Amino acid sequence: MGKRTNHHPKYRLHKATGQALVEISGQRFYLGKYGSELSKLEYDRIVAEWLLSGRSPIEDSELVSVADLCERFLVFADGYYRKDGEPTKSIYAYRVAARWLCELYGHRPAAEFGPLGLKTLQQRMIDNGRSRGYINDITQRARSVFKWGAANELVAPAVWHALQAVTGLRKHRSAARETAPVLPVADDVVDATLPHLPKIVADMVRIQRLTGMRPAEVCMMRPCDVDRGEEVWRYIPRTHKTEGHGKTRVIFIGPGAQKILEPYLDRDAESHCFQSRETWVAVRERRSAERVTSLNQGNRPETAKRRGRRGSAPRDRYSSDSYRRAIVRACAKAFPHPTIKPSPFLLDEFAEQLRQWKKQHEWTPNQLRHAAATEIRRAFGLEAAQVILGHSRADVTQIYAERDLQKASDIAARIG
């Protein structure tokens, strides 16, 4: 039983789910999407009933709402989905799934959410232009939220079991948008981008292209993880994508990559080789040197810090996201639009043309891995590519390796 209170409850935002809520006598009531007319009407109703009861604690006879279930699950997820003390991408993905759930059903009892509700959620994402892969991921995560709820006796097990009847969308069997496959990036495109990258990021690109490692693996590399005892070095990441399946990941580093990597190994054994802080310092020093205003005009590096304009401090290493963003920014410089220059005052038509141009002329670190897979498979076969890339199944390697159509073309030319 909650304690009696005299203050007037506020209409509030629950940031994790985007829901409006009101808290009365220590009990939370979710109202629907924050700012919506429906949520405000629900707020007025609950507060009016509370006032009519003489400000007595409200006894809710219904089961937890979908929003309440999502909130409790996100508290659990924040502690569970972590690696080396850092939140994993799963946490953010579940937050997105919770927003989708709560947008439509946040104020409804979780016990009433069934297969039709999940299919309605899928259709809402289709109408929103989301891809089939995205929709299937959100669908699976929504089921996982209710599975956790059943395990913790917040919803009846039958609710979760019923949701299993809703399958993921099949390829070309729905109106959901299909995404293009990730293709390898051509070496000449990489070479054109390198001059526009910070030196550290450019070296990360070269090493990843030569070794075929994952973006996260090049970002987390430390001197203590690299065994230089033999002619071909061995890099064993302290954590990797498949460690949950009991797999050991060994990345082999040949002479070309060794030459690039060696200067970055001359540091504390447990510090990261590729530190974004070093790039940050180098950029600030370069900008300071390029300024023509005298130093007493407020353009010294420490001035911004003193005035509170320092901004967010850089991390001790590049993340997969910051690594990718650095490459995308460099692509915009390497492949500028021939006629349209970036400006906040562009008309919508030209802004869209520029956006499409950038999208067509940018590449990401994952494409370097695909490029390495294609080259290794072409030169040494599928099994060799499977070992180098760290795949447990050959069919995964086939997805990464672009088919070598030139060989088929040569055969066709010979047999007529």
Buried (B, 14 or more C-beta within 10 A) or exposed (E): EEEEBEEEBEBBEBEBBBBBBBEBBEEBBBBBBBEBEEBBEBBEEBBEEBEEEEBBBBEBEEBBBBBBBBBBBBEEBBEEBEEEEEEEEBBEBBBEBBBBBBBBBBBBBBBBBBEEBBBEBBBBBBEEEBBBBBBBBBBEBBBBBBBBBBEEEBBBEEBBEBBEEBEBBEEEEBEBBEEEEBEBBEEEBBEBBBEBBBEBBBBBBBBBBBBBBBBBBBBBBBBEBBEBEEEEBBBEBBEBEEEEEEEEBEBBBEEEBBEBBEEBBEEEEEEBBBBBBBBBEEEEEEEEEEEEEEEEEEBEEEBBEEEEEEEEEBEEBBBBEBBBBBBBBBBBEBBBBEEEEEEEEBEEEBBEBBEEBBEEBBBBBBBBBBBBBBBBBBEEEBEEBBEBBBBEEEEBBBEBBBEEEEEEEEEEEEEE
